[in-house]
């Protein structure tokens, strides 16, 4: 289902599921992160549902307001659920789940800038330690996984030249790093919430993937 106009990158509240037909195959990504074959097959056979709550928190003592995104992910197959919390202030937090183990995660909003052709793209300060031009081009929406040029992310806040979410995660034990950019894209003439991601291991091998989400309903409906 397409994403309604009232759902934006700073208001992702609602229930979502991954559109497997439009999304990349996650098996190579999970394999690179050290997930076992048995667990990968179980994940592939299940349907994940994400319950997202995005809200602002104010620290009265510090006089600062931050945005927090809480995600409860559960499946239709009985696999244990996953709880994730992202504070969008680029501070590092430790998170752990039964699929990927323990990792350090940072997240923040990023805005856009115009390239030489006048197009607005996410102004991404790349964190993942991979030296390949495809990585950044894919993350900011210039190309698809195979390098084909594409329309990329929608620019939905033109006064501020767009807004997206950047996320970076690192697993010191398993030896992988991952970087994501969240936004909205037009796919088959429908506005869709997407996450573009790159995962790399210690040897510099990497995998690209795009997750496309179906919007199910707003919270409270």
ABEGO torsion letter per residue (X at the ends): XBBBAABBAABABEBBBBBAAABBBAAAAAAAAGBBAAAAAAAAABBBBBBBBBBBBBBAAAGBBBBBBBBBBBBAAGBBBBBBBBBBAGBBBBBBBAAAEBBBBBBBBBBBBBBAAGBBBBBBBBABBBBBAAAAAAAAGABBAAGBBBAEBBBABAAAGEBBBBBBBBBAAAGBBBBBBBBBBBBGGBBBBBBBBBBBBAAGBBBBBBBBBBBABBBGX
